[in-house]
Amino acid sequence: MTTLNDIQEISTALKNCKTEKIKILHKFLFGSLGDRSNRKRIREFMGFDFQVDSEEFEKKLGSVDELFSLNELITICNILNISFDGPKPEVSKRILSFLCNLEALAETSRADIDDSDNDEETANDFEKENKKSDSLEGESSNKRDSSIQCCDMQFVDKYRSSVVQNTGINYSDIESAISKFKAESHENIANWLDHFENISHLFSLSDLQKFIFAKRSLGGTAALFVRTEPQINSWQKLKQALIDEFSFEINSAHLHELLSKRKMRDSESAPEYFLKMKELCSSGKIEHAALMHYVIKGINDRQENKTILCGCKNLFEFKEKLKVYEVIKSDYAKSKAVFDKTKARYDSNPRLID
């Protein structure tokens, strides 16, 4: 009988997947997170011993919907090399159906490999045809060549996207590349969307993947807003809703007021505070000199200690001095702690002074 290890793409995924992902699949198959032998048991798995739509199937499907999140189900789909399109119940049923029939799962995997090979051959044919057209035709065919090249690029983009879907990439693999958007005062939704689109292009994410990853990247007020809007069910709707809700035009007077009120928090370092103030400035037009002025005023320290930050000619010089200031401040805090500890010891035992 066929085992999961007999399916080439799945065997490779099981070998390369992180332990956390293996635990999720093991829990799906055996009902527990398992131990060090997880990969071995999964490789030897020969499919569930019940039929699709049977009573056991429906019972298992119900427990899957209760125990697994959509993100965990997507992780399993990536390992098994199957599509994760559709709502959660549909994804759950697709996974369970394939795991009841490993022969069908193997056929699907082989078909994907054949399609990938055909895609590469077709892409090469496009390239050869373009080169042939370039050598045989003159200026009169430039428009047609451009059309062919455009078609070629669309095809390559589609192929690249299909490859990404089959390489096991999920949220945890690109999480560090995506910054959180919480709709805080210093955050600009237009800048965040540009950043997110750049990351999406880098990983060739589909619209479905963008929708999932973007929702997981929201926090605070932004996440609360999306949870209260059930009609947001696609990337385009999510993107437009975020723009409509959190984009704003701010006049210079109001922006200057925000900058003057935004003080450095105890949990922030000086360089971190500067970057957040700089991000706040992206909502309008603020001169670099004004930005540096507000940052210096916003640092909660005595003026003589902040003198080192004054007189900078540009932001690069200012950032370097902020780093120096942070080091000096840290050294002072350590020295003060030692002094206070020594003073407390002498205060508690006056005889040491004698």
SVG drawing of the C-alpha trace seen along z (x, -y; Angstrom):
<svg xmlns="http://www.w3.org/2000/svg" viewBox="-22 -75 59 77">
<polyline fill="none" stroke="black" stroke-width="0.4" points="0.0,0.0 1.0,-3.6 2.6,-5.6 3.1,-9.3 6.9,-8.7 6.2,-7.0 5.0,-10.4 8.2,-12.2 7.1,-15.8 5.7,-14.9 8.8,-12.9 11.0,-15.9 8.7,-18.2 8.8,-15.9 12.6,-15.9 12.9,-19.7 10.0,-21.0 10.5,-22.6 9.5,-20.6 6.6,-22.9 5.0,-22.1 5.6,-18.4 3.8,-18.5 0.7,-20.0 0.5,-17.3 1.2,-14.6 -1.7,-16.0 -4.0,-15.8 -3.0,-12.2 -2.7,-10.8 -4.4,-13.2 -1.4,-14.3 1.8,-16.4 3.9,-13.3 7.6,-13.0 10.9,-12.6 9.5,-9.8 7.0,-12.0 8.6,-12.1 8.9,-8.3 5.3,-7.7 4.1,-10.2 6.3,-8.6 4.7,-5.2 1.2,-6.6 -1.0,-4.6 -4.2,-6.6 -7.2,-6.6 -9.1,-3.4 -12.5,-4.9 -14.3,-6.0 -15.1,-9.6 -18.5,-10.8 -18.7,-7.8 -19.8,-8.3 -16.1,-8.1 -15.2,-10.6 -17.8,-13.2 -16.7,-12.7 -13.1,-13.3 -14.0,-16.3 -15.9,-17.8 -12.9,-17.4 -10.6,-18.9 -12.8,-22.1 -12.6,-22.4 -8.9,-21.7 -7.2,-23.4 -7.0,-27.0 -7.1,-27.9 -3.4,-28.8 -2.6,-25.3 -4.6,-23.7 -2.7,-25.8 0.5,-24.5 -0.7,-20.9 -1.7,-21.7 1.8,-23.0 3.3,-19.8 0.9,-17.6 1.4,-19.8 -2.4,-20.4 -4.4,-23.5 -5.6,-25.5 -8.1,-27.6 -11.6,-28.1 -13.1,-28.6 -11.9,-26.6 -14.6,-23.8 -13.7,-23.2 -10.0,-23.0 -10.5,-20.6 -12.6,-18.3 -10.0,-18.4 -7.2,-17.4 -9.2,-14.6 -10.4,-13.3 -6.9,-13.0 -5.6,-11.3 -8.3,-8.7 -7.0,-8.0 -3.3,-8.3 -3.3,-6.9 -5.3,-10.0 -3.0,-12.2 0.0,-10.6 -1.7,-11.2 -2.3,-14.8 1.3,-15.3 2.6,-13.6 0.2,-15.8 1.7,-18.9 5.2,-17.8 4.3,-17.1 2.6,-20.5 5.7,-22.2 7.9,-20.4 5.5,-21.4 5.6,-25.0 9.4,-25.1 9.3,-23.7 6.6,-26.2 8.6,-29.0 11.7,-27.9 9.6,-27.7 8.4,-31.3 12.0,-32.4 13.2,-30.7 10.3,-32.1 11.0,-35.6 14.7,-35.3 13.7,-33.9 11.2,-36.8 13.9,-39.3 16.3,-38.0 13.9,-37.6 11.6,-40.7 12.3,-44.4 10.7,-47.4 7.3,-46.5 7.1,-43.6 8.2,-45.5 4.7,-45.7 4.1,-42.0 7.4,-41.2 6.4,-43.4 3.1,-41.5 4.8,-38.2 7.2,-39.3 4.4,-40.6 2.6,-37.3 5.8,-35.6 6.2,-37.7 2.6,-37.0 3.3,-33.3 6.5,-33.4 4.8,-35.3 2.1,-32.6 4.6,-29.8 6.6,-31.5 3.5,-31.8 2.7,-28.1 6.2,-27.2 5.9,-29.2 2.7,-27.4 4.5,-24.1 7.6,-24.9 6.0,-24.9 6.2,-28.7 3.8,-29.8 3.3,-32.7 6.1,-31.7 8.7,-31.8 8.1,-35.4 6.8,-36.7 10.0,-38.5 9.9,-40.4 6.4,-41.9 6.0,-44.7 2.8,-44.8 0.2,-47.5 -1.7,-48.5 -3.1,-51.9 -1.1,-53.8 -0.6,-57.5 2.9,-57.2 1.9,-54.6 0.9,-55.5 -1.3,-52.9 -0.1,-53.9 3.5,-53.3 2.6,-50.0 0.7,-48.8 3.7,-49.7 6.0,-47.7 3.6,-44.8 3.2,-44.8 7.0,-44.8 7.3,-41.7 4.4,-40.0 6.1,-40.6 9.4,-39.2 7.7,-36.0 5.4,-35.9 2.3,-35.7 -1.1,-35.1 -4.1,-37.3 -5.3,-34.6 -1.9,-34.4 -1.8,-38.2 -5.2,-38.2 -4.2,-35.6 -0.8,-37.1 -2.1,-40.7 -4.8,-39.8 -2.2,-38.0 0.0,-41.1 -2.7,-43.4 -2.8,-44.2 -4.4,-46.6 -7.1,-48.8 -6.5,-47.6 -7.1,-44.0 -10.2,-44.9 -11.6,-46.8 -11.2,-43.9 -12.8,-41.5 -15.9,-43.7 -16.2,-43.7 -17.3,-40.2 -17.8,-41.2 -14.0,-41.6 -13.2,-38.3 -10.6,-39.1 -7.3,-40.9 -8.7,-43.8 -11.6,-44.3 -9.2,-44.2 -6.8,-46.7 -9.5,-49.1 -11.1,-48.9 -7.8,-49.7 -7.3,-52.7 -10.8,-54.0 -10.6,-53.5 -7.0,-54.6 -5.8,-56.9 -6.0,-60.6 -4.8,-63.9 -3.2,-66.0 -2.4,-69.7 1.0,-71.0 -0.2,-72.7 -1.8,-69.5 1.3,-67.4 3.5,-69.8 1.2,-69.5 1.4,-65.7 5.2,-65.8 5.5,-68.2 3.2,-66.0 4.9,-62.7 7.4,-62.0 9.9,-59.2 8.6,-56.3 10.5,-54.4 10.4,-51.3 12.0,-53.0 15.6,-53.6 16.6,-57.0 17.2,-55.6 13.8,-53.7 12.0,-56.9 13.6,-58.8 12.5,-56.3 8.9,-56.4 8.9,-60.2 10.3,-60.0 7.5,-57.7 5.0,-60.1 6.5,-62.9 5.6,-60.8 2.0,-62.0 3.0,-65.4 5.9,-67.7 8.3,-68.3 11.8,-69.7 14.6,-67.6 15.7,-70.4 12.2,-70.5 12.2,-66.7 15.5,-66.8 14.2,-69.6 11.1,-67.6 13.1,-64.5 15.5,-66.3 12.7,-68.0 10.8,-64.7 13.7,-62.9 13.1,-63.0 16.5,-64.0 18.2,-67.1 19.1,-69.6 22.9,-69.5 22.9,-65.8 21.2,-66.3 23.7,-68.9 25.5,-66.2 22.5,-66.0 22.4,-69.6 24.0,-71.2 23.6,-68.2 23.6,-69.2 21.7,-66.2 19.7,-63.1 22.6,-60.7 24.8,-62.7 21.9,-63.0 21.3,-59.2 25.0,-58.6 24.9,-61.0 21.7,-59.3 23.7,-56.1 26.5,-57.8 23.9,-59.4 22.4,-56.0 25.7,-54.5 26.6,-57.4 23.1,-57.2 23.5,-53.4 27.0,-53.9 25.7,-56.6 22.8,-54.4 25.2,-51.6 27.5,-53.9 24.6,-55.4 23.3,-52.0 26.7,-51.1 26.9,-54.4 23.4,-54.0 24.2,-50.5 27.4,-51.6 25.6,-54.6 22.8,-52.4 25.4,-50.1 27.1,-52.9 23.8,-54.5 22.8,-51.2 26.1,-50.8 27.6,-54.2 30.6,-52.5 32.1,-51.9 32.5,-55.7 34.6,-55.8"/>
</svg>
